[in-house]
């Protein structure tokens, strides 16, 4: 498990690292375009997995990307929100999220999120291990759970899986270019 950080400490560090932007993938993607890139989860940019083989491929790619960006066995932060869907989530996803022992982080302003209502963001300190978030990654890929963030402990790298791929923000435009070259082709 990664060294705990209080939600208040994380928010102070986050605001400093991201010029006051909330921890939302959409906002980060817009504000940090020079450090951002996207990787599709399936060959030819196919959006949704429809077979078990495609689900396995999606998980293989996403786990490999997260490991490439964060490192295997690396402490990180997992930030996710309940956008009113907790009651509709499959039991295995609810169980996987609860197993992370999340704490309340903050409430997101609807103007920041493009939603009608405010919603809570939760924070968990975890150690990244490939396969450890598979039920959650599949729920995101199936558009059952909104975009969570996996964030390096130094807050310089952000991975935001969504229903179709993964958005990534890294330390510098140079690192972005390096990773884009490596992930340009179907891995």
Protein Blocks (a to p, Z undefined) as FASTA:
>chain_A
ZZdddfklmmmmmmmmnnopacdfklmmmmmmmlgccddfbghhiabdcbfklmmmmmmm
mmmmmmmmnoghiacddddddehilmmpcfklmmmmmmnopacfbdcdfklnopabdcdd
ddddddddehklmmmmmmmmnopaccdddddfklpaccdddehiacdddfblklmmmmmm
mmmpcZZ
